[in-house]
Each structure stands twice: as structure tokens, then as C-alpha cells.
Amino acid sequence: MTCPIDRPMPTDPMIYRGMTRAELDLAYNNSAAVADSDRWLAQWRRHSAEVRGAPGARLDIAYGPAERNRLDYFPTGRPGAPLFVFLHGGYWQRNSKEMFAFVAEGPRARGIDVAVVGYTLAPAARLSQIAHEITEALTFLHAHAAVFGFDRRGLCVGGWSAGGHLAAVSCGHPAVRSALAISGIFDLEPLALNYVNEQLRLDAAEIAALSPVRTLRPGLAPLALAVGGAELPELQRQSTSLQAVAEARGVPLALQVLPGHHHYSILDELARPDGALTHELARLVGA
């Protein structure tokens, strides 16, 4: 009788930075990492409904032909105020502008108008189309600065998570004077290898053209980054990697790591007038 030959048990291959596919999925799953993420989203919806229902809000303004090419505008009432254009997150495939009106509260208290922009979601749109829609929104706002009453010389684009990515990608738009990317994605390669790509369907051309770690260069609008100290390590690495690229290429770039904040709580620092991100935004626009 022969003895069976000992063979190593098959293991899942490592596909990125020593991680298997399952590990890479978890490395970017912010909802799983924050146990009460649903509570945060519900809180944002309630607060945003109040902000959108307040007097003065200008809602669902079309900037393009697609159904979700709409923006909400929240003025301070001060002529010639700077403008913060906020782009929502959700891995480019979920959420909507209506959920994020609450972020207008902090900036408006500092004399900054706020526009919250919607865009077509994947898989109905590829990422390249989404980026183009943001370009259209910025062009529309800049062209209608007199109508809205803001100072077109003080336009700052910002966003959270996937919106942070879109903000960084928009630094080359001629209307943009500064950008604030919060908990953003700046290297698309790992996203092309995990669950996010099931809807996003990134290709090599999009990864090359739309990864700020590859496209950052001198001459773009000044960019500030922020990430929570309690966020997933890969989310933190996305920001520190872009900072390293900026240093290597001689591009000024500010990075704040906000201690104790996870992927959702970090937006409190923008929604509050005294929040760290509200202070950073005020610095960027000179308010």
C-alpha cells in the first residue's frame, strides 16, 4: 500500500501588494469596515433633506442632457462669494447629490457658496464619461457665475471618496482655482482588480488617463488632500502615495491625516463651520 504524497493545499493567488482577491475586496470595502455605516447614511439623508428644504436653495439645475446631470446650489446670499463644488462618493456607482447637501452648512457659514453636483453612475456610464460630465458641470458653473452670483476666480472643486478622485482629476479644468480631495482614490489599478470593477469595467486606457498618481504634474490647480486616521490602510495609502508622487515631481500638495476619523465621520469636519476641512477650504479660497 502506497502512502499519499503530501501536497501543499491550494491557495488563492496574490494579485496586488501581497493581497488575494478576497483580501483586496475587503481592503476597499468601507461599508464593511465601519459597522454603523448605514446609520451615517441615514443621518446624512435626514440632514440633507433639511438643507434642501430651506429657503434660498436652488435645486435640480440642469448642466447637461443626461437625467442625473443636475446640481443643487446653496448660496450664502453674499455677492461675489467663492464657490465650493462638491462631488459625491459611492465608488462612482451609487448615492446621489441629494444625500450630500449637508456638507454645505460648514462652508456657507464661512461665506462660501456651495454647489452639489450629480452625475451618471456606472454601469450606465464609464468612468471616462463620468469625468466628462464633471467637466461639463464645471464649465456650466463658470459660464453662469454672474447668474449664481459667485466669484468665478474663487472656484474650488472638492469631493469625498470617489468624488475625491473626480476632484483631483478636475484640477486641470481652466475654471478650477483649487481642489480639496477627501478620502479619495488616486490610483485606479487596485480598483480594477477588485469587486468595484464589476460595475465600473475599467480598461487600461482609463486607468492610465484617470489615475492622478500617473497624471499629476506641475501647473495644475493647487490640490489639498485629507484622509481619516482610522480609515482602511489602503484608503490612507491612496493619499500618501499621491503625496509621494507630488514630492517627486515638485508639485505642491498638502495632506491632512485627521486622527480618529473613519471614512464617514470625516465629513463632519466639512459640515461644521469650525471643522478642520472647512478651515482648509477657507484657506484654499481665501475666505
DAGI-V321919 format. One record per backbone hydrogen bond with DSSP energy under -0.5 kcal/mol. CO is the residue of the C=O (numbers start at 1). NH is the residue of the N-H. E is the energy in kcal/mol with one decimal. If there is no record, write none. Layout:
co=CO nh=NH e=E
co=CO nh=NH e=E
This chain:
co=13 nh=21 e=-0.5
co=16 nh=19 e=-2.1
co=19 nh=15 e=-3.2
co=19 nh=16 e=-1.5
co=20 nh=24 e=-2.7
co=21 nh=25 e=-2.4
co=22 nh=26 e=-1.9
co=23 nh=27 e=-2.0
co=24 nh=28 e=-0.7
co=25 nh=28 e=-1.0
co=26 nh=29 e=-1.2
co=28 nh=30 e=-1.3
co=29 nh=33 e=-1.6
co=30 nh=34 e=-1.4
co=33 nh=35 e=-0.7
co=34 nh=37 e=-1.8
co=36 nh=39 e=-0.6
co=36 nh=40 e=-1.6
co=37 nh=41 e=-2.2
co=38 nh=42 e=-2.3
co=39 nh=43 e=-2.3
co=40 nh=44 e=-2.4
co=41 nh=45 e=-2.2
co=42 nh=46 e=-2.2
co=43 nh=47 e=-2.5
co=44 nh=48 e=-2.8
co=45 nh=49 e=-2.2
co=46 nh=50 e=-1.5
co=47 nh=51 e=-2.0
co=48 nh=52 e=-2.9
co=49 nh=53 e=-1.4
co=51 nh=54 e=-1.0
co=54 nh=57 e=-1.4
co=57 nh=59 e=-0.6
co=58 nh=73 e=-3.5
co=60 nh=62 e=-0.5
co=61 nh=71 e=-1.8
co=66 nh=69 e=-1.6
co=68 nh=70 e=-2.3
co=69 nh=63 e=-1.9
co=69 nh=64 e=-1.0
co=70 nh=118 e=-2.8
co=71 nh=61 e=-2.9
co=72 nh=116 e=-2.6
co=73 nh=58 e=-2.9
co=73 nh=75 e=-0.6
co=74 nh=114 e=-1.9
co=77 nh=79 e=-0.6
co=78 nh=81 e=-1.3
co=81 nh=151 e=-2.8
co=82 nh=113 e=-2.2
co=83 nh=85 e=-0.5
co=83 nh=156 e=-3.0
co=84 nh=86 e=-0.7
co=84 nh=115 e=-2.4
co=85 nh=158 e=-3.3
co=86 nh=117 e=-2.4
co=87 nh=160 e=-1.6
co=90 nh=93 e=-2.0
co=90 nh=94 e=-0.7
co=92 nh=122 e=-2.7
co=96 nh=99 e=-1.2
co=97 nh=100 e=-1.8
co=98 nh=101 e=-0.6
co=100 nh=103 e=-1.4
co=101 nh=104 e=-2.1
co=102 nh=105 e=-1.4
co=103 nh=107 e=-0.8
co=104 nh=108 e=-2.3
co=105 nh=109 e=-1.5
co=106 nh=110 e=-0.7
co=107 nh=110 e=-1.3
co=107 nh=112 e=-2.0
co=108 nh=111 e=-1.8
co=111 nh=113 e=-0.5
co=113 nh=84 e=-2.6
co=114 nh=74 e=-3.5
co=115 nh=86 e=-3.2
co=115 nh=117 e=-0.6
co=116 nh=72 e=-2.4
co=117 nh=88 e=-0.8
co=121 nh=124 e=-0.9
co=121 nh=125 e=-0.7
co=126 nh=130 e=-2.1
co=127 nh=131 e=-2.7
co=128 nh=132 e=-1.7
co=129 nh=133 e=-2.4
co=130 nh=134 e=-1.9
co=131 nh=135 e=-1.9
co=132 nh=136 e=-2.3
co=133 nh=137 e=-2.2
co=134 nh=138 e=-2.5
co=135 nh=139 e=-2.4
co=136 nh=140 e=-2.4
co=137 nh=141 e=-2.5
co=138 nh=142 e=-2.5
co=139 nh=143 e=-2.3
co=140 nh=144 e=-1.4
co=142 nh=145 e=-1.2
co=144 nh=148 e=-2.3
co=145 nh=149 e=-2.5
co=145 nh=150 e=-1.2
co=149 nh=80 e=-2.2
co=149 nh=81 e=-0.8
co=150 nh=152 e=-0.8
co=151 nh=154 e=-2.5
co=152 nh=155 e=-0.6
co=154 nh=83 e=-1.7
co=154 nh=156 e=-0.6
co=155 nh=177 e=-2.8
co=155 nh=178 e=-1.0
co=156 nh=85 e=-3.0
co=157 nh=180 e=-2.0
co=158 nh=87 e=-1.9
co=159 nh=182 e=-3.0
co=160 nh=163 e=-2.4
co=161 nh=164 e=-0.6
co=161 nh=165 e=-1.6
co=161 nh=185 e=-0.8
co=162 nh=166 e=-2.1
co=163 nh=167 e=-2.1
co=164 nh=168 e=-2.2
co=165 nh=169 e=-2.4
co=166 nh=170 e=-1.2
co=168 nh=171 e=-1.3
co=169 nh=172 e=-0.7
co=170 nh=173 e=-2.1
co=171 nh=221 e=-2.0
co=173 nh=176 e=-1.4
co=177 nh=222 e=-0.7
co=178 nh=157 e=-2.1
co=179 nh=224 e=-2.4
co=180 nh=159 e=-1.8
co=180 nh=182 e=-0.6
co=181 nh=183 e=-0.5
co=181 nh=226 e=-1.9
co=182 nh=161 e=-2.7
co=184 nh=186 e=-0.5
co=186 nh=213 e=-2.4
co=188 nh=192 e=-1.8
co=190 nh=193 e=-0.9
co=191 nh=194 e=-0.8
co=191 nh=197 e=-0.7
co=194 nh=197 e=-1.6
co=195 nh=198 e=-1.6
co=196 nh=199 e=-1.1
co=196 nh=200 e=-1.6
co=197 nh=201 e=-1.9
co=203 nh=207 e=-2.3
co=204 nh=208 e=-2.1
co=205 nh=209 e=-2.5
co=206 nh=210 e=-2.5
co=210 nh=212 e=-0.7
co=211 nh=214 e=-2.4
co=211 nh=215 e=-1.4
co=212 nh=216 e=-2.2
co=217 nh=220 e=-1.1
co=222 nh=179 e=-1.9
co=223 nh=254 e=-1.3
co=224 nh=181 e=-2.7
co=225 nh=256 e=-2.2
co=226 nh=183 e=-3.6
co=227 nh=258 e=-2.6
co=228 nh=231 e=-1.4
co=232 nh=235 e=-0.6
co=232 nh=236 e=-2.1
co=233 nh=237 e=-2.6
co=234 nh=238 e=-1.9
co=235 nh=239 e=-1.1
co=236 nh=240 e=-2.4
co=237 nh=241 e=-2.8
co=238 nh=242 e=-1.4
co=239 nh=243 e=-2.2
co=240 nh=244 e=-2.1
co=241 nh=245 e=-2.1
co=242 nh=246 e=-2.5
co=243 nh=247 e=-2.3
co=244 nh=248 e=-2.2
co=245 nh=249 e=-1.9
co=246 nh=250 e=-0.5
co=246 nh=251 e=-3.0
co=247 nh=250 e=-0.8
co=250 nh=252 e=-0.6
co=252 nh=223 e=-0.6
co=254 nh=225 e=-3.6
co=256 nh=227 e=-2.1
co=256 nh=258 e=-0.6
co=257 nh=259 e=-0.8
co=258 nh=229 e=-3.0
co=258 nh=261 e=-1.5
co=261 nh=230 e=-2.3
co=262 nh=266 e=-1.5
co=264 nh=267 e=-1.5
co=265 nh=268 e=-2.0
co=266 nh=269 e=-1.4
co=267 nh=270 e=-1.4
co=267 nh=271 e=-2.2
co=268 nh=272 e=-1.5
co=269 nh=277 e=-0.8
co=269 nh=278 e=-2.0
co=272 nh=275 e=-1.7
co=275 nh=279 e=-2.3
co=276 nh=280 e=-1.9
co=277 nh=281 e=-2.6
co=278 nh=282 e=-2.6
co=279 nh=283 e=-2.0
co=280 nh=284 e=-2.2
co=281 nh=285 e=-2.1
co=282 nh=286 e=-0.9
co=282 nh=287 e=-2.2
